[in-house]
């Protein structure tokens, strides 16, 4: 072993010894030193505002002290002392420091203190630190600092990335505070940064990821996105990919994030209207025809835009822009999945079938007739395809039902009761393995048999007889579907939908 290697190992051991001695008293001393250095620096800046040479030493000392505080991240169980010493407030104040080197050093420290693995080591410490940061309006302070960083300077570009890291860490620990982050300036910043005319880089990717995170589970952030013209921003950014594939895997990831943002945003009815006015349907329709990498995600967005009673206007417009000519070829032939994703085929079929089901539920009069007539074209080829998919998914669901039944038997043998929460879990598993697609396929089957041209039902019956299919099984699938019709906002809408489904069963 060379002398150099020995020296490195010795240094590491010494550092470990230092870390081991961090206790409450040592922490207090460190915070006291930090407070003194902050005070000294402020004093020098006030005394010599126009003479940086006079306050530069105090600034370097402050910077070094912030670096020394990184050791606190090795002892999250002491975080509550940080809070008791009111140090969190003092640390956050440094985000406003005139010198961005200091604010960036502080961001690095916060990123390490809020590292998710570190937070998980001490629940009590983590809770205390995160609550204190939130009380100090940390999101707003971080965003204010972001606005003054110049990303053409590498250190400041890294500062942007690390700032987003701090926010992500906090939201991973407190997901319900996404709205606070958005309200304290994060949403406008992310939208501005995503549409900035700058070359694609890691920060743009991270901003798309953060936008997806804050939109995921918050109605308020979806509302704010809509009010800030965020739907237009997303559509403009995605328009790049209608005729060009992403240049690399990072750009592909950003494209997927932006599509996810759209899907989340479309869960808010007001955003469906903005999507319609922003010509989102035309863009998705184009993407489906262009057969680029954006196609699968465009299909998912279209599904979100057309579904439910809030999708009526979008469904009508989709038929107007000749969307049926785009969607039915995809129904007839599932594209070959690309190598990177395994379940792509089933997802594709689920979205296409869901879109056709939404159109059947939502379009009226002349347009509905155009839709129903599609099933008689080319000697009922689409009915044949519908039945082929019905049997494919019936087999998939049959296999998972048999597996679940075996698990239930095993549980009862062990003396365990299959309770309601287990039944719910089993039902979700069945939905994810193909039951949801099967329910939609069978809904389409009943709908076109009941309200479509007279030649459709005999064709359906002929295929059922040929393949030994069961009418009773189809009725049961739709009854189960009706019993679980879920997320309708009002009980009235839910009951009307259930009645509609059950009357289709009676007529079949």
C-alpha positions in Angstrom: 0.0 0.0 0.0 1.5 3.4 -1.0 1.9 6.3 1.4 -0.7 8.2 -0.5 -3.4 5.4 0.0 -2.5 5.2 3.7 -3.0 9.0 4.0 -6.4 8.8 2.4 -7.5 6.0 4.7 -6.2 7.8 7.8 -8.1 11.0 6.7 -11.3 9.0 6.3 -10.9 7.4 9.7 -10.3 10.8 11.3 -13.4 12.1 9.5 -15.4 9.2 10.9 -14.1 10.0 14.4 -15.3 13.6 14.0 -18.7 12.4 12.9 -19.0 10.1 15.9 -18.5 12.9 18.3 -21.4 15.0 16.9 -23.8 15.4 19.9 -26.1 18.1 21.2 -23.3 20.2 22.6 -21.2 20.0 19.4 -24.3 20.9 17.4 -25.0 24.0 19.6 -21.4 25.1 19.2 -21.6 24.8 15.4 -24.8 26.8 15.2 -23.4 29.4 17.5 -20.4 29.8 15.2 -22.7 29.9 12.2 -24.8 32.7 13.8 -21.7 34.7 14.6 -20.4 34.4 11.1 -23.7 35.5 9.7 -23.8 38.5 12.0 -20.2 39.4 11.2 -20.8 39.2 7.5 -23.9 41.4 7.7 -22.0 43.9 9.8 -19.2 44.1 7.3 -21.6 44.4 4.3 -23.4 47.3 6.0 -20.2 49.0 7.0 -18.5 48.7 3.5 -21.3 48.3 1.0 -19.2 49.5 -1.9 -16.0 47.8 -1.0 -16.3 44.0 -1.5 -12.6 43.5 -0.5 -13.5 44.6 3.0 -16.3 42.1 3.5 -15.0 39.2 1.3 -13.1 37.5 4.1 -16.2 37.4 6.3 -18.1 35.9 3.3 -15.5 33.2 2.8 -15.7 32.3 6.5 -19.5 32.1 6.3 -19.2 29.9 3.2 -16.8 27.6 5.0 -19.0 27.4 8.1 -22.0 26.4 5.9 -19.8 23.6 4.5 -19.0 22.4 8.0 -22.7 22.1 8.8 -23.0 19.2 6.3 -21.9 16.9 9.1 -25.3 17.4 10.8 -26.9 15.3 8.0 -25.1 12.3 9.6 -27.2 12.7 12.7 -30.9 13.2 11.8 -31.8 12.3 15.4 -30.4 15.7 16.3 -32.6 17.6 13.8 -35.1 18.6 16.5 -32.3 20.5 18.3 -31.8 22.5 15.1 -35.4 23.5 15.3 -35.3 24.3 19.0 -32.2 26.5 18.4 -34.2 28.4 15.8 -31.5 27.6 13.3 -33.8 26.5 10.5 -35.1 30.1 10.2 -31.5 31.5 10.1 -30.5 28.9 7.5 -33.4 29.8 5.3 -32.5 33.5 5.5 -29.2 32.7 3.8 -31.2 31.8 0.6 -31.7 35.6 0.3 -28.0 36.4 0.7 -26.8 38.9 -1.9 -24.0 36.5 -2.9 -25.4 33.6 -4.9 -22.4 31.5 -3.9 -23.7 31.6 -0.3 -27.3 30.8 -1.3 -26.1 27.9 -3.5 -24.0 26.6 -0.6 -27.1 26.7 1.5 -29.2 24.9 -1.1 -26.5 22.1 -1.1 -26.7 21.9 2.7 -30.6 21.7 2.6 -30.4 19.0 -0.1 -28.2 16.8 2.1 -30.3 17.5 5.3 -33.5 16.6 3.5 -32.1 13.5 1.7 -34.9 11.0 1.8 -32.7 8.1 3.1 -31.5 10.4 5.9 -35.0 11.5 6.8 -36.1 7.9 7.0 -33.5 7.2 9.7 -35.3 9.4 12.3 -39.0 10.0 11.9 -39.1 12.4 14.8 -36.1 14.4 13.5 -37.4 14.4 9.9 -40.9 15.7 11.0 -39.4 18.5 13.1 -37.1 19.7 10.3 -39.6 19.5 7.5 -42.3 21.3 9.5 -39.8 24.0 10.5 -38.8 24.4 6.8 -42.5 24.7 5.7 -43.2 27.2 8.5 -40.3 29.3 7.1 -42.0 29.3 3.7 -39.0 27.5 2.3 -40.6 26.9 -1.1 -41.1 30.6 -1.8 -37.5 31.4 -0.7 -36.1 28.7 -2.9 -38.1 29.9 -5.9 -37.0 33.5 -5.3 -33.4 32.4 -5.3 -34.0 30.3 -8.5 -35.1 33.4 -10.3 -31.8 35.1 -9.9 -29.5 32.2 -10.8 -27.8 32.4 -14.2 -27.8 28.9 -15.8 -25.0 29.8 -18.2 -22.7 29.6 -15.2 -22.1 25.9 -14.4 -22.2 26.4 -10.5 -25.5 28.3 -10.8 -27.0 25.7 -13.2 -26.1 23.0 -10.6 -27.7 25.3 -8.0 -31.0 25.1 -10.0 -30.8 21.3 -10.1 -30.1 21.0 -6.4 -32.9 23.4 -5.5 -35.4 21.2 -7.4 -33.8 18.3 -5.5 -34.6 20.0 -2.1 -38.2 20.6 -3.2 -38.6 17.0 -4.4 -37.2 15.7 -1.1 -39.7 17.7 0.9 -42.6 16.6 -1.3 -41.6 13.0 -1.1 -41.9 13.3 2.6 -45.0 15.5 2.6 -46.8 14.9 -0.7 -49.9 16.8 0.4 -47.9 20.1 0.4 -47.5 20.2 -3.4 -50.2 22.9 -3.5 -48.1 25.1 -1.2 -45.1 24.7 -3.4 -47.1 25.6 -6.5 -48.7 28.6 -4.7 -45.3 29.9 -3.5 -44.1 30.4 -7.0 -43.0 26.9 -8.1 -45.7 26.5 -10.8 -45.0 29.7 -12.7 -41.2 29.1 -12.5 -41.6 25.5 -13.9 -43.8 26.6 -16.8 -41.4 29.5 -17.6 -38.4 27.3 -17.5 -40.0 24.5 -19.6 -40.9 27.0 -22.4 -37.6 29.0 -22.2 -35.8 29.1 -25.5 -32.7 27.3 -24.2 -31.1 24.0 -25.4 -32.5 20.9 -23.8 -30.6 20.0 -20.6 -30.9 18.2 -17.3 -32.6 21.1 -15.7 -35.4 21.2 -18.3 -35.9 17.5 -17.8 -36.0 17.9 -14.0 -38.6 20.8 -14.3 -40.8 18.5 -16.4 -40.5 15.8 -13.7 -41.3 18.3 -10.9 -44.4 19.6 -12.8 -45.6 16.0 -13.1 -45.1 15.4 -9.4 -47.0 18.5 -8.2 -49.9 17.8 -10.6 -50.2 14.2 -9.7 -52.5 14.3 -6.7 -53.6 17.9 -6.3 -56.8 19.4 -7.7 -55.6 22.9 -6.8 -52.4 22.6 -8.7 -54.3 21.4 -11.8 -56.5 24.4 -11.5 -53.5 26.8 -11.1 -51.9 25.2 -14.2 -55.0 25.9 -16.2 -55.2 29.5 -15.0 -51.6 30.1 -16.0 -52.2 28.9 -19.6 -50.2 25.8 -18.7 -52.3 23.6 -21.1 -51.1 25.7 -24.0 -47.5 25.6 -22.7 -47.6 21.8 -22.6 -49.2 21.5 -26.0 -46.6 23.8 -27.5 -43.7 21.9 -26.0 -45.2 18.5 -27.2 -45.9 19.8 -30.7 -42.1 19.4 -31.4 -42.6 15.6 -31.2 -45.4 15.3 -33.7 -43.0 14.8 -36.6 -39.7 14.2 -34.8 -38.6 11.6 -32.3 -36.8 12.7 -29.1 -33.0 13.0 -29.8 -32.0 10.8 -26.8 -33.4 8.9 -23.8 -33.4 12.0 -21.6 -35.5 14.0 -24.1 -37.8 10.9 -24.4 -38.2 11.0 -20.6 -39.1 14.7 -20.7 -41.7 14.1 -23.4 -43.3 11.3 -21.3 -43.3 13.7 -18.3 -45.1 16.4 -20.3 -47.7 13.9 -21.5 -48.2 12.7 -17.8 -48.7 16.4 -16.9 -51.4 16.7 -19.5 -53.1 13.5 -18.3 -53.2 14.8 -14.7 -54.4 18.2 -15.8 -57.3 16.7 -17.8 -58.7 15.2 -14.7 -60.0 18.7 -14.0 -63.1 19.4 -16.2 -62.2 23.1 -16.8 -58.9 21.9 -18.3 -60.8 19.7 -20.8 -62.2 22.9 -22.2 -58.8 24.6 -22.4 -57.4 21.5 -24.1 -60.3 21.6 -26.7 -59.7 25.4 -27.4 -56.0 24.9 -27.6 -56.5 22.4 -30.4 -55.1 19.6 -28.2 -57.3 17.0 -30.0 -55.9 18.0 -33.4 -52.3 17.6 -32.1 -53.0 14.1 -30.6 -54.8 13.0 -33.8 -51.8 14.1 -35.8 -49.4 12.3 -33.5 -51.5 9.1 -33.8 -51.2 9.3 -37.6 -47.5 10.2 -37.7 -46.5 6.9 -36.0 -43.6 8.5 -34.1 -42.6 7.7 -30.5 -45.2 10.2 -29.2 -48.0 7.9 -30.5 -48.6 5.8 -27.4 -48.7 8.7 -25.0 -50.9 10.7 -27.4 -53.4 7.8 -27.2 -53.3 8.0 -23.4 -54.0 11.7 -23.4 -56.8 11.3 -25.8 -58.3 8.6 -23.5 -58.2 11.1 -20.6 -59.7 13.9 -22.7 -62.7 11.9 -23.9 -63.7 9.9 -20.8 -66.7 10.5 -18.6 -69.6 13.1 -18.9 -67.0 15.9 -19.0 -65.6 14.5 -22.2 -68.8 15.2 -24.3 -67.4 18.3 -26.2 -64.1 16.7 -26.9 -65.8 13.5 -28.2 -68.0 15.6 -30.5 -65.0 17.5 -31.8 -62.9 14.3 -32.2 -65.5 12.9 -34.6 -65.7 16.3 -36.4 -61.9 16.2 -37.1 -62.2 12.7 -38.6 -60.8 11.1 -35.5 -62.7 7.8 -36.3 -60.4 7.3 -39.3 -57.4 7.4 -36.9 -58.7 5.4 -34.0 -60.3 2.4 -35.9 -57.1 1.3 -37.7 -55.4 1.2 -34.3 -58.3 -0.8 -33.0 -58.0 -3.3 -35.9 -54.3 -3.8 -35.5 -52.3 -3.2 -32.4 -48.9 -1.8 -33.4 -45.8 -3.8 -32.5 -44.6 -2.7 -29.1 -41.1 -1.1 -29.0 -38.4 -2.9 -27.1 -38.3 -0.6 -24.1 -41.8 -1.4 -22.7 -43.3 -4.9 -22.1 -47.0 -4.2 -21.3 -47.3 -1.7 -24.1 -49.6 -3.9 -26.2 -52.2 -4.3 -23.4 -52.0 -0.6 -22.5 -52.5 0.3 -26.2 -55.6 -1.9 -26.5 -57.0 -0.6 -23.2 -56.7 3.0 -24.3 -58.2 2.4 -27.8 -61.1 0.4 -26.4 -61.7 3.0 -23.7 -61.8 5.8 -26.4 -64.3 3.9 -28.5 -66.5 3.3 -25.3 -66.3 7.0 -24.4 -67.4 8.0 -27.9 -70.3 5.6 -27.7 -71.4 7.1 -24.4 -70.9 10.7 -25.4 -71.7 11.4 -29.0 -75.2 11.9 -30.3 -77.4 11.9 -33.5 -75.6 12.0 -36.8 -72.1 11.5 -35.3 -73.3 8.5 -33.3 -74.7 7.0 -36.5 -71.3 7.4 -38.2 -69.7 5.7 -35.3 -72.1 2.7 -35.3 -71.9 2.3 -39.0 -68.1 1.7 -38.7 -69.0 -1.7 -37.2 -70.7 -2.8 -40.4 -67.9 -1.8 -42.8 -65.9 -4.5 -44.7 -68.4 -7.2 -43.8 -68.4 -6.4 -40.1 -64.6 -6.7 -39.7 -64.7 -4.5 -36.6 -67.3 -6.7 -34.9 -65.0 -9.7 -35.6 -62.0 -7.9 -34.1 -64.2 -6.9 -31.1 -65.1 -10.5 -30.5 -61.5 -11.6 -30.9 -60.4 -9.2 -28.2 -63.3 -10.3 -26.0 -62.1 -13.9 -26.0 -58.5 -12.8 -25.5 -59.3 -10.8 -22.4 -61.9 -13.3 -21.1 -59.0 -15.9 -21.1 -56.7 -13.5 -19.3 -59.3 -12.7 -16.6 -60.2 -16.4 -16.3 -56.6 -17.2 -15.5 -56.2 -14.5 -12.8 -59.6 -15.5 -11.3 -58.4 -19.1 -11.0 -55.2 -17.9 -9.3 -57.1 -15.7 -6.9 -59.5 -18.6 -6.0 -56.5 -20.8 -5.2 -55.1 -18.0 -2.9 -58.4 -17.7 -1.1 -58.6 -21.4 -0.5 -55.0 -21.3 0.9 -55.9 -18.4 3.2 -59.0 -20.2 4.5 -56.9 -23.3 5.2 -54.7 -21.2 7.4 -57.8 -20.0 9.2 -57.7 -16.5 7.8 -60.8 -14.6 6.8 -61.0 -13.0 3.4 -62.2 -9.5 4.4 -63.5 -6.6 2.5 -60.1 -4.9 2.0 -58.7 -8.2 0.6 -61.7 -8.5 -1.8 -61.0 -4.9 -3.0 -57.3 -5.8 -3.5 -58.3 -8.8 -5.5 -60.7 -6.8 -7.6 -58.0 -4.2 -8.4 -55.7 -7.0 -9.4 -58.3 -8.4 -11.8 -58.9 -4.9 -13.3 -55.2 -4.4 -13.9 -54.8 -7.9 -15.5 -57.5 -7.2 -18.1 -60.9 -7.1 -16.5 -61.2 -3.3 -17.1 -60.6 -3.8 -20.8 -62.9 -6.8 -20.9 -65.7 -4.7 -19.2 -65.3 -2.0 -21.9 -65.2 -4.5 -24.7 -68.4 -6.1 -23.5 -70.1 -2.7 -22.9 -69.3 -1.8 -26.6 -70.7 -5.2 -27.7 -74.0 -4.7 -25.8 -74.2 -1.0 -27.0 -73.7 -1.8 -30.7 -76.1 -4.8 -30.5 -78.7 -2.7 -28.9 -78.5 0.6 -30.8 -76.5 -0.2 -34.0 -77.6 -1.5 -37.4 -79.7 -4.7 -37.2 -77.0 -6.8 -38.8 -74.6 -6.5 -35.9 -76.3 -8.6 -33.3 -76.7 -11.8 -35.5 -72.9 -11.5 -36.3 -72.1 -11.3 -32.6 -74.3 -14.3 -31.8 -72.8 -16.3 -34.7 -69.3 -15.8 -33.3 -70.3 -16.6 -29.7 -71.9 -19.9 -30.9 -68.9 -20.8 -33.1 -66.5 -20.2 -30.2 -68.7 -21.6 -27.4 -69.0 -18.2 -25.8 -71.6 -17.6 -23.1 -74.2 -14.8 -23.1 -74.6 -15.3 -19.4 -70.9 -14.6 -18.8 -71.1 -11.4 -20.7 -74.2 -10.3 -18.7 -72.4 -11.0 -15.5 -69.3 -9.0 -16.6 -71.5 -5.9 -17.3 -73.5 -6.4 -14.0 -70.2 -6.4 -12.1 -69.1 -3.3 -14.1 -72.3 -1.5 -13.3 -72.0 -2.4 -9.6 -68.5 -0.8 -9.5 -69.1 2.2 -11.7 -66.8 4.5 -9.8 -65.6 8.0 -9.9 -68.8 9.8 -11.1 -68.8 13.1 -9.2 -72.5 13.0 -8.3 -74.6 10.1 -7.1 -77.2 11.0 -9.7 -74.7 10.5 -12.6 -73.6 7.3 -11.1 -77.1 5.9 -10.8 -78.0 7.0 -14.3 -74.9 5.2 -15.7 -75.8 2.0 -13.7 -79.4 2.0 -15.0 -78.1 2.5 -18.6 -75.7 -0.5 -18.2 -78.4 -2.7 -16.7 -80.9 -1.9 -19.3 -78.4 -2.9 -22.0 -78.0 -6.3 -20.1 -81.8 -6.7 -20.2 -81.9 -6.1 -23.9 -79.1 -8.4 -24.8 
